[in-house]
Every structure is written in structure tokens, then in C-alpha cells.
Amino acid sequence: MTKIVTIYNQKGGVGKTTLAVNLAHGLARSGKAVTLMDLAEPPCCHQWFRLPADGSAQRWLKGEEVPRYGTRVGGLYVLTGYRPGVEELMSGKMEVLTPEAVRRERFDALGGDVVVVDGYRYEWKVEEALLRLSDVVLIPHDGGTPLDSTNGTLGECMELRRGGWQGRFYLVGQVERVGDVERLVAIGERADGVVLLTRNERMRKRRTAFETPRVARVMVEYHNLCMWLEKEGCQER
């Protein structure tokens, strides 16, 4: 069965698309067959690949057999998001994704190993349907992310788990200083683990800063995140 990995936070501008694109790219480079599905509002994944925002992701979920866009990375395909035109915005007649359209069989019909979803926002029923189908939810949090939005996202995942959801969810935090580790571990206390990303070479060498057992892995490259996800992140609870 195809694994669904959703990148999600209630707040936009927290690195959701960057994480989704790099994760999909890294998984494809490791030999996985990957579809990157852009359900973000507004969509951004198409800009990374210079593709049209024609709503192929939404159309696929609604049942249309639309072709996926290929990329220069073997095994990586893209279903782009929907960016309404001026006339649609003025008239208010825009395509809307409904919870009923978010069905497991439409993800499985894509084939391949993994579908990476740049998560939907603004309509809770759609968000809930998407999260409920996800095998893994990654919740990005950086220094500029409002704590309320991340806590709200963690709370949504906890509520789904109480309702029987069997997926796993992780906080993905960016670390620049030692103090960031303790702060992120505290924020991600309700998650299944905390994944720390850092570009600071000195921080990576300070192993003692990362000895807390709730930190799943400290890494500097998205490629390392992909390897961790394959080996540990997608394991059954």
C-alpha cells in the first residue's frame, strides 16, 4: 500500500512547502517512486518545478484521470495545486475541495511507494480527512512559527488518535542554538518524536545537546531526513 506523508501546520509560511519538496526529492533520489501532491492554499510546489498551477491534484482526488507532471529526477512526479484566476476570484466561483473527495483509493491509484502531500489548510473537515488517511504527519516549526498554530496542529493529531487513527506524527524543528533543543523538545512533547534540522556545523558536533531520548534524530541535510523516514518514521505503531 502506498504510504501517505503529509506536511502540515495550521500556519502558512513555516517551511511546509520547502520540507515537502525536499522530502519528495530525496525519497525519489533514494530509489522510491514518489508523487508530490500540492494541496496547499495557496499552492507553491509548482514554482519549484516551473509547472502550471492547474489544480491537477484536486482534479485527481475528484476522480479525473489527469496525467502527473514528470521531473528531471527519476521516480518523482508532481500533481500541482490550484491557483484561481482573477475572474474566478472576482466572481467567487472557485474550485473547492470537499472532504468526500479525500479518499484512500485515489492515493493508492497513483501507485508507487510514497505520496508526499503539501497539506491543505483553511477548511477543517478537509484537513481532518487528509490527516486521517496519512501514515505520517510532519509538523514543521521554526523560530517564526506562532506557538498556538503548532500546538493546535499537535492537538488535532492527538484528537484523531483518540478516535482510532493509527498514524504517527513528528515535530520537525530547526535548531541554531543549544537552547533551541530544549524548547523544541518541550513543544513536541505530545508528538511521537522530535526531528531536529540544523545547518550549524558546531551544533552538530555538540552531541551532548541532543542526548534526550525524545529527539529522534539530528541531521543537517534533507537527504538524512529521507533515510530516517524510510527506516523509522513510517513504522507501524
ChimeraX attribute file (.defattr): number of C-alpha atoms within 10 A of each C-alpha:
attribute: neighborCount
match mode: 1-to-1
recipient: residues
	/A:1	10
	/A:2	18
	/A:3	19
	/A:4	24
	/A:5	29
	/A:6	26
	/A:7	28
	/A:8	28
	/A:9	27
	/A:10	22
	/A:11	20
	/A:12	15
	/A:13	14
	/A:14	20
	/A:15	17
	/A:16	23
	/A:17	23
	/A:18	16
	/A:19	20
	/A:20	24
	/A:21	23
	/A:22	16
	/A:23	24
	/A:24	28
	/A:25	25
	/A:26	22
	/A:27	24
	/A:28	21
	/A:29	17
	/A:30	13
	/A:31	12
	/A:32	18
	/A:33	20
	/A:34	27
	/A:35	27
	/A:36	26
	/A:37	28
	/A:38	29
	/A:39	26
	/A:40	23
	/A:41	15
	/A:42	15
	/A:43	19
	/A:44	21
	/A:45	25
	/A:46	21
	/A:47	11
	/A:48	10
	/A:49	15
	/A:50	8
	/A:51	15
	/A:52	16
	/A:53	20
	/A:54	15
	/A:55	19
	/A:56	24
	/A:57	24
	/A:58	23
	/A:59	19
	/A:60	21
	/A:61	21
	/A:62	16
	/A:63	11
	/A:64	12
	/A:65	13
	/A:66	13
	/A:67	12
	/A:68	18
	/A:69	17
	/A:70	15
	/A:71	13
	/A:72	8
	/A:73	11
	/A:74	14
	/A:75	20
	/A:76	25
	/A:77	22
	/A:78	25
	/A:79	28
	/A:80	28
	/A:81	25
	/A:82	25
	/A:83	19
	/A:84	17
	/A:85	9
	/A:86	9
	/A:87	10
	/A:88	12
	/A:89	11
	/A:90	10
	/A:91	8
	/A:92	10
	/A:93	10
	/A:94	14
	/A:95	13
	/A:96	9
	/A:97	17
	/A:98	15
	/A:99	15
	/A:100	11
	/A:101	17
	/A:102	22
	/A:103	16
	/A:104	16
	/A:105	10
	/A:106	16
	/A:107	21
	/A:108	16
	/A:109	13
	/A:110	17
	/A:111	15
	/A:112	17
	/A:113	18
	/A:114	23
	/A:115	25
	/A:116	26
	/A:117	27
	/A:118	27
	/A:119	26
	/A:120	24
	/A:121	19
	/A:122	11
	/A:123	12
	/A:124	13
	/A:125	13
	/A:126	19
	/A:127	20
	/A:128	18
	/A:129	17
	/A:130	22
	/A:131	26
	/A:132	22
	/A:133	20
	/A:134	23
	/A:135	20
	/A:136	24
	/A:137	29
	/A:138	24
	/A:139	26
	/A:140	25
	/A:141	25
	/A:142	18
	/A:143	13
	/A:144	8
	/A:145	16
	/A:146	13
	/A:147	14
	/A:148	11
	/A:149	15
	/A:150	23
	/A:151	16
	/A:152	14
	/A:153	18
	/A:154	24
	/A:155	14
	/A:156	17
	/A:157	23
	/A:158	16
	/A:159	12
	/A:160	15
	/A:161	14
	/A:162	10
	/A:163	10
	/A:164	10
	/A:165	16
	/A:166	16
	/A:167	22
	/A:168	21
	/A:169	27
	/A:170	24
	/A:171	28
	/A:172	24
	/A:173	24
	/A:174	21
	/A:175	24
	/A:176	17
	/A:177	13
	/A:178	13
	/A:179	10
	/A:180	17
	/A:181	20
	/A:182	15
	/A:183	12
	/A:184	22
	/A:185	22
	/A:186	12
	/A:187	18
	/A:188	25
	/A:189	14
	/A:190	17
	/A:191	20
	/A:192	17
	/A:193	20
	/A:194	27
	/A:195	26
	/A:196	25
	/A:197	21
	/A:198	17
	/A:199	13
	/A:200	12
	/A:201	10
	/A:202	11
	/A:203	18
	/A:204	18
	/A:205	10
	/A:206	11
	/A:207	10
	/A:208	10
	/A:209	15
	/A:210	20
	/A:211	11
	/A:212	11
	/A:213	10
	/A:214	16
	/A:215	20
	/A:216	20
	/A:217	17
	/A:218	20
	/A:219	18
	/A:220	17
	/A:221	13
	/A:222	18
	/A:223	18
	/A:224	16
	/A:225	23
	/A:226	21
	/A:227	15
	/A:228	16
	/A:229	16
	/A:230	14
	/A:231	9
	/A:232	11
	/A:233	24
	/A:234	18
	/A:235	12
	/A:236	10
	/A:237	8
